[in-house]
Amino acid sequence: MERQALDSRTLLNTKDFVPESFSGPIWIAGPCSAESEDQITTLGNALRGAGISYFRCGVWKPRTRPNSFEGLGEKALPWLQTLQKDAGLKVIVEVANARHVEAILNAELSAVWIGARTTVNPFAVQEIADALRGTNIPVLVKNPINPDINLWIGALERLYQVGLTRLSACHRGFSTYVQARFRNLPYWEIPLELKRLNPQLPVITDVSHITGDASLIPPIAQKALDIGFDGLMVEVHPDPKNALSDAQQQLTPAEFLELMFNLRISRKDIPDSALQATLHLLREEIDLADRQLIEILQYRLSIASKIGQLKQQSGITFFQQDRYGEVLDKTSQYARLLKLNHQ
């Protein structure tokens, strides 16, 4: 069969992923995992009037190491069925294999997401796609744990090939071996490139998994919206300190409502013709500066090439420690003089 790639002309847009009655950014909120019926009921009642698109909840929890809380499995599905019926909340649950898909479809829950640990495995994604064939249920695909945009796109393509078009992508950051402020580094350029390649594909940001720290969520949530992404996924728990998984990154319902109230939603279009004209002139200046930078870089590279040839002919090493330190010191000093961030 001819390969059917993602196509921005035929992919459905944000309104096709969320419930028909919903407009505006995509808000997805709920606990990291279902822990008890009381927890789900309490949280559902707290969020039912918050205007969220989906109530998220982990049922099967892939953990890094065994002997951690790995979810309650199918035991939790009746609680989510009741929540969906009584509170009127659409429920979205993570799936990692065909058995999970079957259980979710039998429970008639509203949507599914594919987690980062699953996205990285094309065999698992294909199994899920085959299990979902013929349903066209909304599917959200988180980025793979490693910063590989092709794996992310490939997962979306596998779903699209079996006829699933109510697709969305979720940016949850990328794992790194370096010590960093965030649990998963955002690498914003990767979801931005995904959006550039597929303009109609909704892309939301999982601020809980990026930060790993509830106190860091508000500024990252605002940044994601300012960049122009289509919504947020936020972990919310009625008692985060006693959560059985990811306690440090979950907000209370009150904190979540405060977050939503304080977020500034910027419009993506340019409403004013005068503003559009001003932006056009400034963008022309940027384009000119970019061309000049490229010319300067080309000139610098030609000089560096001559230096490299001279070193090779003279039999000396390409790397000179003293000169390297001198360049770093001079450029950092000049950057500070121009009030540029030297980092």
Beta strands, then each sheet from edge to edge (+ up, - down):
strand 1: 26-30
strand 2: 54-57
strand 3: 91-95
strand 4: 111-114
strand 5: 139-142
strand 6: 167-171
strand 7: 203-206
strand 8: 231-235
sheet 1: 1+ 2+ 3+ 4+ 5+ 6+ 7+ 8+ 1+
end
